[in-house]
Amino acid sequence: MPRLLRVAAAQVGRIDRTTPKAEILSRLVALLDQASNQDVKLVVFPETTFSTFFPRYLLDDDELEAFFEKESEDGIAQCETVKLFFDKAAELGIDVVVGYGEATPSGERYNSASYVAAGKTVGKYRKIHLPGTHEPFSLDPTVTNQLEKRYFSPGNLGFPAFRAPSLKVSTGGEESPIVGMLLCNDRRWAEGWRVLGLQGVEVVCIGYNTTAWAPQLWGIDPASMSKEQAYRDAMFHHKLVCQANAYTNATFLITAARCGNDDGIHPLISGSMIVDPEGHIVAENKTEEDELVVAEIDLDECQQGKTKTFAFEKHRRIEHYGLITSQTGVVKPVEP
């Protein structure tokens, strides 16, 4: 029998450094209302959903603290600064995946995402592949820095997949959907996808903030590429890794962008979309603003890839994969 589920990517447009959190929460709640009106059961929101993408700025400690949510032992849904959003999702009966800056009770800081259903954390992920540098490229405020290594610790939870019991009734299946999460740069690294694939993942949820113009980060001469070409390249690579990895792990993907031109000088790509287990885009954004991208998916479509093309138990040869976990950088063959 089909296991049908209505899902959505909640794209969020421009958010400036000084945009009040109350305004952001109001926009997020509006997206939840749209989802409810379309009978959506799972909505995926972007990386650092509740603020602008603050790692682009060099911030002092007081400024930085305001961008983190102080999570309690009960999870992000009970955090007073964002509780309104999670209460609304619970009221509407919608499961949400939300990215945020996490400040733990013991003082660690992570770039995190949580899967929350009815106000309870079902699954949690902390971003592992942190891009950028510890020190800024430039102090010029018009330059987009990438300071995730400065502000976050690398994730320490691995790549956990988990069941989403609240969706079992929605799909009409005998088993709950298997869900996994990644964040932004993680989508470029095949290792995380494969670990999720080896747990039978059926829906991967990814929020991201991807710059459309950061020549210093990319290591190129700003004069060598137009901003239009940079946007096209960034979008191409985003779709390339998303579609390819969904296909090679026979999973649906829901991926939600923070997009727009933050502060009028920091452009981000859009590209919010829902991808099927064959790598096809079944729904995608039409604007560069707040937008809900909705599709009905059939989780049983994962089975062809999982049992035929990518039947891991039949075709994987782990005796030859040792380099993947034994080294980080490249070690070239020696000259004969």
Secondary structure as the mmCIF struct_conf table of DSSP 4:
data_model
#
loop_
_struct_conf.conf_type_id
_struct_conf.id
_struct_conf.beg_label_comp_id
_struct_conf.beg_label_asym_id
_struct_conf.beg_label_seq_id
_struct_conf.end_label_comp_id
_struct_conf.end_label_asym_id
_struct_conf.end_label_seq_id
STRN STRN1 LEU A 4 GLN A 11
STRN STRN2 VAL A 12 VAL A 12
TURN_TY1_P TURN_TY1_P1 ARG A 17 THR A 18
HELX_RH_AL_P HELX_RH_AL_P1 LYS A 21 ASN A 37
TURN_TY1_P TURN_TY1_P2 GLN A 38 ASP A 39
BEND BEND1 LYS A 41 LYS A 41
STRN STRN3 LEU A 42 VAL A 44
TURN_TY1_P TURN_TY1_P3 GLU A 47 PHE A 50
BEND BEND2 SER A 51 SER A 51
HELX_RH_3T_P HELX_RH_3T_P1 PHE A 54 ARG A 56
BEND BEND3 TYR A 57 TYR A 57
HELX_RH_AL_P HELX_RH_AL_P2 ASP A 61 GLU A 65
TURN_TY1_P TURN_TY1_P4 ALA A 66 PHE A 67
STRN STRN4 PHE A 68 LYS A 70
STRN STRN5 SER A 72 SER A 72
TURN_TY1_P TURN_TY1_P5 GLU A 73 ASP A 74
STRN STRN6 GLY A 75 GLY A 75
HELX_RH_3T_P HELX_RH_3T_P2 ILE A 76 GLN A 78
TURN_TY1_P TURN_TY1_P6 GLU A 80 VAL A 82
HELX_RH_AL_P HELX_RH_AL_P3 LYS A 83 LEU A 92
TURN_TY1_P TURN_TY1_P7 GLY A 93 GLY A 93
STRN STRN7 ASP A 95 ALA A 103
TURN_TY1_P TURN_TY1_P8 PRO A 105 SER A 106
BEND BEND4 GLY A 107 GLY A 107
STRN STRN8 ARG A 109 ALA A 117
TURN_TY1_P TURN_TY1_P9 ALA A 118 GLY A 119
STRN STRN9 LYS A 120 ARG A 126
BEND BEND5 GLY A 132 GLY A 132
BEND BEND6 HIS A 134 GLU A 135
BEND BEND7 PHE A 137 PHE A 137
TURN_TY1_P TURN_TY1_P10 PRO A 141 THR A 142
BEND BEND8 VAL A 143 VAL A 143
HELX_RH_AL_P HELX_RH_AL_P4 GLU A 148 TYR A 151
HELX_LH_PP_P HELX_LH_PP_P1 SER A 153 GLY A 155
BEND BEND9 LEU A 157 LEU A 157
STRN STRN10 ALA A 161 ARG A 163
HELX_RH_3T_P HELX_RH_3T_P3 PRO A 165 LEU A 167
HELX_RH_AL_P HELX_RH_AL_P5 LYS A 168 THR A 171
TURN_TY1_P TURN_TY1_P11 GLY A 172 GLY A 172
BEND BEND10 GLU A 174 GLU A 175
HELX_LH_PP_P HELX_LH_PP_P2 SER A 176 PRO A 177
STRN STRN11 ILE A 178 LEU A 183
HELX_RH_3T_P HELX_RH_3T_P4 CYS A 184 ARG A 188
HELX_RH_AL_P HELX_RH_AL_P6 ALA A 190 GLY A 197
TURN_TY1_P TURN_TY1_P12 LEU A 198 GLY A 200
BEND BEND11 GLU A 202 GLU A 202
STRN STRN12 VAL A 203 ASN A 209
STRN STRN13 THR A 211 THR A 211
BEND BEND12 ALA A 212 ALA A 212
HELX_RH_AL_P HELX_RH_AL_P7 PRO A 215 TRP A 218
TURN_TY1_P TURN_TY1_P13 GLY A 219 GLY A 219
HELX_RH_3T_P HELX_RH_3T_P5 PRO A 222 SER A 224
BEND BEND13 MET A 225 MET A 225
HELX_RH_AL_P HELX_RH_AL_P8 LYS A 227 THR A 248
TURN_TY1_P TURN_TY1_P14 ASN A 249 ALA A 250
STRN STRN14 PHE A 252 ARG A 258
STRN STRN15 GLY A 260 ASP A 262
TURN_TY1_P TURN_TY1_P15 ASP A 263 ILE A 265
STRN STRN16 HIS A 266 LEU A 268
STRN STRN17 MET A 273 VAL A 275
TURN_TY1_P TURN_TY1_P16 PRO A 277 GLU A 278
BEND BEND14 GLY A 279 GLY A 279
STRN STRN18 ILE A 281 GLU A 284
BEND BEND15 THR A 287 ASP A 290
STRN STRN19 GLU A 291 ASP A 298
HELX_RH_3T_P HELX_RH_3T_P6 LEU A 299 GLU A 301
HELX_RH_AL_P HELX_RH_AL_P9 CYS A 302 GLN A 304
HELX_RH_PI_P HELX_RH_PI_P1 GLY A 305 THR A 309
TURN_TY1_P TURN_TY1_P17 PHE A 310 PHE A 310
HELX_RH_AL_P HELX_RH_AL_P10 PHE A 312 HIS A 315
HELX_RH_3T_P HELX_RH_3T_P7 ILE A 318 HIS A 320
TURN_TY1_P TURN_TY1_P18 GLY A 322 GLY A 322
HELX_RH_AL_P HELX_RH_AL_P11 LEU A 323 SER A 326
BEND BEND16 THR A 328 GLY A 329
HELX_LH_PP_P HELX_LH_PP_P3 LYS A 332 GLU A 335
#
